[in-house]
Amino acid sequence: MTRGPLRLFALTESRGLGDAIARALGVPLAAHQEKDFDDGEQRAYPAENVRGADTFVVQSLYHEPGRTLHDKLCRLWFFLGALKEASAERVTAVVPYLAYARADRKTHPREPVTLRQVAQLFEAAGVDRMITLDVHNLAAFQNAFRCRTEHLEAEKDLVEHFAPRLQGEVVVVSPDVGGLKRAESFRRRLSRHLGTPIGSALMEKYRSDESLSGTALVGEVRGRTALIVDDLISTGDTVARAARACRAQGAVAVHAAVTHGLFVAGAAAAIADPALDSLALTDSVPPFRLPEALARTKLTTVPIAPLFAEAIRQVHSDGSVSRLLDA
């Protein structure tokens, strides 16, 4: 099937990432207009012809000073709807970090499944497809959306970052039971990349309201380099607890591979914990909440623009996005 021309847009807060994706794709960013009114209302629309075009809109949904995630979410919906009204052939939302992805089930009576409501709003705007990265619960994400979805993974890029930096025997650690599948997939890829067996370990974790408990670490880490794998860091408590447990059981080094870094209140202290040697994560969310000196000494950012550029290229040409996960 012959598609219309590819048009790539990036809303203001994701302009840097959009520029990087555009360079990797070899296309210019399409022009658009955004305006904030004094009464708090917003307006966003394409500033060039998109009739019959295959359109993609980049917007990562996280809170930052001066712009809440709800501001971003609302403006993204408006813009997606504007593309449909302007007769775009197909509209794809490119959302590296999807807000509310963790709100995927009821934990209290009468509590909404907010992820499902977010999905309904995207679909009401006329979105044909969603592309996102390492959501918290893949099954819940896929069940929430009725439009087509493409789920990308940072695993390959993070493995390639760590592989030449790990010394001696290595063990991959899941910081909780929910992350076991993610950590096991990472362990298998890292083992293939290094051509050597990699161990596995699991950290005990219980959550009661906002407090965490559990200190048991199952698996052999003594004398090994421990690599903690998780989808996101919020307060940093989960990673810090796992790092301290690994050190207490004799790990010679402890690193963490994480996709999204939110770094909310208290995260800086957790990342600065001497039990953790280093942290690598993607630029789906800029680490603006961390002190610059801490980010410089402990943090490595792995760019995701090439991955998203290739996914967009495959979607536009009706190719296979799944092959990016198997590479």
N, C-alpha and C positions, 0 to 999 in steps of 0.2 A: 504494500500500500504506500502511495506517495503522500508524505506529510507536507503540510504547509511549512513555511520558513520557521526556524527556531528563533524565539525571542526570549532572552534571559533578563529578568528584572531582579533587582535587589533593593529592598526597602532600607531606609536610612541607616538604622543601627547595625544592619548586616552588610553594609556597603563594602567593607574591607574583605569579608569572606566572599561576597559576590564578585568583586574584582578578581580575586584569586581564582575562583571557579571559571570566570570568563576567560582569563589568560590561559588556563589549562585546556579549555574548550577551543580556544582560538576564535572567539566571537566577542564583539563589543557588548557591554551592558546596554540594554534598551533604555530609552529615556522615559521618565515618569515624573509626576508631580505629587507632592505631599504638602498639606497645609494644616496647621493647628490654629483653631479659632479661639478668641478670647473667652468664649463660654465653655471651652473644653471639648467642643466637637472637632472632628477630624475629617479630612478629605484626602483621598488617594486615588489616582487613576493614571493609565498609560498616556504618555504624551506623543505617541506615534501610532500609526495604523497597525492594528493586530488582527484585522479581519482575516480569517482562515489560517492564522498562525498557530504554531505549537508553542505555547507559552509556559515558562517556568518562573516561579517567584521564590527568591531566597529570603527567609526570615527565621532566625533562631529565637526561640521564645523563652526569655529569661528576664528577671527583674534587674534593673540597674539604676543608678542615680539619675533622676530626671525623666525616666521613662519606665513605667511599670510593665510587667509582662502582659497585663490586660490592655494597656495602650497598644502594645505591639500586636496582640492577638486581634483586637478590634480592627486596627488599621489593615492588617493582613486580610481579614475577611472582606472588608470593604474593597480592597484592591482586587482580590480574586473575583468578587462579584462584578466589579467594573470590567474586568477582562471578558467575562461571559457576556455582559451587556454590549461590549464592543465587538462581538461576534468572533472571538478567538475560537479556533477549531477545537483546541484542547487546553485545559488549564491544570497545571501540576504545581502543588505546593511543596517546596523544598524546605523542610524544617529540621535542621540538624539536631537541635534540642527541642523536644516537644513537651511543653509545660503540661502538667496534670497527668502525665503518663503513669505516675505512681498511684494515682487515684483510680485504681482499676477494679476495686471490689468493695463491698460493704464491710465495715469493721464495727459499726454501731447501728442500732435500729434507726430506720428512716434516713440514714445517710445516703446521699446520691452516689452513683458511680460516675464521677465527674468526667472521666475519660470518654465515656459513651456520649455524654452531653456535648463535649468539645467536638467529637467526631460528627455529631448531627449538625452542628453549626457549620463546620467545614462543608459538609455535603449540601446544606441549605444554600451556601454561597455558590454552588455549582462546580465544586472541585471534581475533576475526573480522576486524579491520582495524588497520593501522598508519598513523598520520599523522606525518610527520617533515618536516624542513626541510633543503634543500641538502646532501644526502649527498655524500660525496667522489666516488663512482662510481655514477651512477644505474642503469646497466644491471646492475651487480653487486648492488645493493640489490634491484632488482626480481626478479632471478633467485634471490636467496637466500630470499626469502619466498614461501610458497605461499598465505598468506592475502592478502586484498586490501590494497593499499597506496595511499596518497595521498602524493605528493611535492610539497611546497610550495616556493616559491622566494622569496627576499628581494629579487630583482632589481628589481622595480617600486618597492618602498619605498626602496631605496638609490639608484636613479636619481632619484626625486623629491627625495631629500635633496640630492644633488649638483647637479642641473640648475641651480638658481638661484645656485650658489656658484662655478661654473667660469667662468673668464675667458679670452677669446681662443680660439685654436685648441686643440682637445683631442685627445688620443690615448689610447685604452684599451690597457693593457698586460697581457698574460698573463705571469705570472711563471715559467711552465714550459709545456711542450708539452701536458701533461695538462689544463691549464686553458683551452686554446684555444677549445673550443666554448662554455664558460661566458663567457669574455671577449667572444667574437663576439656572443653573444646580448645581452650587456649593451651592447655598442657599438651594435647596431642599435636597441635600445630608447631609448638615450640620444640617438641621432641623430634618431629620430622625435620625441622629446620636445622637443628643442631646435630642430628644423627646420633642421639644418645638418649637413654631412658631418663625420664623426668618423673620425680615423685609427686605425690599429691597430699594435701592436708586440708582439714576443715576446722574452722573456728566456731565454737558454740556461741549462739547469740539469741537472747530473748528480749523482746521489746514490750514494755508496759507504759502506755501513754507515750511520753517523750523520753523515758529513761531506758538505758540498755543494761543488760546483765548477762552473765555467762562468761566463764574464764577457761573452760576446757578447750584444748587444742588436740585434735585427733590426727595423727600422722607423724612421721619422723622428720624433724627439721634440724636436729643436732648436727653441727659441723657442715651444714649446707647453706646455700644462698636461697632465701625465701622470696618468692615473688607473689605478692597479693594482687588478685585480679577482681575488679568490681566494675559496675556500669557507671556509678557516679559517686562523687564526694559532695556531701552537703555540709554537715558540721565537722566532718572528719573523724568523729568518734569511732566509727566502725573500723576504719583503716588503722587508726592509732592503737586501738585495743588489740587488733590482730598482730600488729608490729611488735607490741610489748610482749605478747604471749610467745611469739616466735623467738624473740631475744631471750626470754626467760627459759625457754627449752633448748637454748644453745645454738640458734642460727648465727652464722658468722656474718651475714649481711641480710638486710631486708629492704626490698624495693616494692613499689606499687605501680600497677598498670591500670589506669582508669580512663573511661571514655569522656565523661562530662564532669567538669569541676565547677560546682556552684559556690563553694567556699562561703557559706553563710556564717553568722556570728559564732566566734569561737574556733573556726576552722584553722586560723593561722597558728594557734597554739598547738593544735593537734598535728599539723604538718611539720611544725618545728620540733616535735618530739624527737629526741636523739635516737630512739629505737628505729626510726625510719630513715634510711640512707638517701633515697631518692624517689621521686614520683614522676611518671610520664603520663600525659593525658593529651587529648585532642584539643583543637581550638574551636570546638563547637560553642563554647562559652569562654570568652576572654577571662583570664584570672585577675581581674581588676580589683578584687576584694583582698588579695594577698599583699602584704608589704613587698615592695620591689626587691629589697635585699633577700628576703626569704624565697621569693619566686626565682631569683637569679641563682641562688645556691642549691636549691632542692628540686626545682621544677624544670622539666623539659616538655615543650609543646610539640606535638606531632600534627602537621597540617592535614586537614581532611579535604581540601579543595580538589586534589587530583582524584580522589575516590568519588566525590559527588559529580565532578565533571564527566567521568567515565560513565557513571550511572545515567546522567542526563543524556549523554551521547547514545547509550544503548536504548533508552526509552524512546528517544526521538526517532531512531532508526528501526524501532520494533525489534531490537535485539534482546539478548539475554542479560538481565541484571544479576541473576543468580550465579552466573559464572564468576562474577567479581568476588563472591564469597568462597568459591572453591579454588581460586588461583593460589 
